[in-house]
């Protein structure tokens, strides 16, 4: 059961981990998209702040004050009238001074105002907030101004939500001389979709915890029930050993042949009961799995041993038994104790659900290296509607006009489980009023 709990815990953790990872990936994708929009608008705010300082009015991106032309598109007069420094675009881009010629020109223009009218962080704050609002991003943010050593010289800080992801824009240089840098930090809130998925994950987690708790309690109850059964079964071994020994002494001193034979049958029944008890205890110890003890089995002797006591028990029905093992052409290796339990259940069912004068025929044969044993009777038979349900735990066939037989409806269920443990299966063929044939096809571990 500890293994069951461990596997359950691993499974629950794995499911939650996959769900959490998927939700985290979705949120990270949203953060990346919002960060890209924030970075783009931050650059616009920087350009607007420069234009405001330069001309006294914010920049109008729809009507730029710069016109950029390729040299081949310019007239000789325009090229001759050009003044100023030569710009190497590739080098400027490597220094992160701009992604295009316009941005690089802006950086050079920033140099002209650096001493007389440097960047105003509060103006940049107003412009950035306006651009974010225009982009329909109502999110809190902070601004940082760094000196040439990239240390914070000035900042505009706001309380950013603790449970929101924080994303920073790239550190933007102001001018080409590396004297000043600016950066924005934004809090990226969860979208409605991510929030709903997070709530669903939390509810799912709570539900799993509740289910696992109930499952653990059920396993605990089962473990306690098993213990309450295990201990009395174990305590039965002592009295049975005493009875077995007492019967042995009585057999030794008994002189009457008939009484002696009855005592031998009784001692055999006690031995079978002890073996069955050992098998059940082993089954419980191994969590429902029978540990096979493979040995060579004399099938005919085993059938005789299983049937002797039962024929005496149902002697009032005057049963007759025919055993045919001529089809066994090679030794059979299997678990003798489990096979005994199978045969006892099948023989007792054949005797129980039949009238006086019941005839039993047990046939054992080899089949392609394995072996099979069939128990045929001329008893009451089984209605067709009950055949599919036969063998289910606690299911019993109800027949009209007949008194219900005593029992718990677990005999055939036990046979099916034992056949599976022995590497085989149970097949049932029956017609009401004509009798039944129960066939067990089992693995021959020596075949």
Buried (B, 14 or more C-beta within 10 A) or exposed (E): EEEEBEEBEEEBEEEBEEBEEEBEEBBEEBBEEBBEBBBEBBBBBBBBBBBBBBEEEBBEEEEEEEEEEEEEEEEEEEEEEEEEEEBEEEEBBEEEBBEEBEBBBBBBBBEEBBEEEBBBBEBBBBBBBBBBEEBEBEBBBBBBBBEEEEEEBBEBEEEBEEEBBBBBBEEBBBBBEBBBBBBBBBBBBBBEEBEEBBEEBEEEBEEBEEEBEEEBEEBEEEEEEBEEEBEEEEEEEEEBEEBBEEBEEBBEEBEEEEEBBBBBBBBBBBBBBBBBBEBBBBBBEEEEEBEBEEEEBBBBEBBBBBBBBBBBBBEEBEBEBEBBBEEBEEBBBBBBBBBBBBBBBBBBBBBBBBEEEBBBBBBBBBEEEBBBBBBBBBBBBBBEEBBEEBBEEEEBBEBEEEEEEEEEBBBBBBBBBBBEBBBBEBEBEBEBEEBBBBBBBBBBBBB
